[in-house]
Amino acid sequence: DIQMTQSPSSLSASVGDRVTIFCRASQSIGNYLNWYQQKPGKAPRLLIYAASSLQSGVPSRLSGSGSGTEFSLTISSLQPEDFATYYCQQSYISPLTFGGGTKVEI
Amino acid sequence: QITLKESGPTVVKPTQTLTLTCDFSGFSLNTGGVGVGWLRQPPGKALECLAVIYWDDTKRYSSSLKSRLTITKDTSKNHVVLTMTNMDPVDTATYFCAHLDRRSGGYSAFDYWGQGALVTVSS
């Protein structure tokens, strides 16, 4: 199975900050990488697919980049609604696997 | 509008079999490229994909749980069922079902999710 490793596991930031979260795959996955946001008690929300394509309705302050084994999610100017946990997920090959999550908190 | 909703027992005893149903609307599991997945999240922990069933009845399972899982679909009833045998307290988690969409270029993603169902394994 492909292992997905996220870093950091948590970070503290303030409104307006630029924040970057990293995700590493245990083998090359091309750009078959998705990002999700999850708030407490809620289902995850798809943010980005194919490493850099913004899901409909997701604000443009979020962006994704990377290919192969190294990926990142950047929030250009953190907003109050962005405080949440973020997960990466590879869709290259089954079984589909997720990273351990990155909690973005104040 | 795509919606999904999980249903099943909230508590199961150790060694019992868990059966969860995902009722969905707004799409057909007969449509090429579409899938429905079951995922879970233990309290305070990360997401884990348990199983996915595709429009062509292809099934994919978690490597570590494969021997305990069965996923089936009933396209006439618009639901997907997951069974997990030999439940253990470590299987206590919120179980989600989600729509898996295959986009251009072969990329797929879980773009619609149910609200989740908490299942507690306890005697």
Interface residues (C-beta under 8 A of the other chain):
Chain A: D1 N31 Y32 N34 Y36 Q38 A43 P44 R45 L46 Y49 A50 S53 Q55 Y87 Q89 S91 S94 P95 L96 T97 F98 G99 G100 G101
Chain B: G37 A46 L47 E48 C49 V52 R60 Y61 S62 S63 F96 A98 R103 G105 Y107 S108 A109 F110 D111 W113 G114 Q115 G116
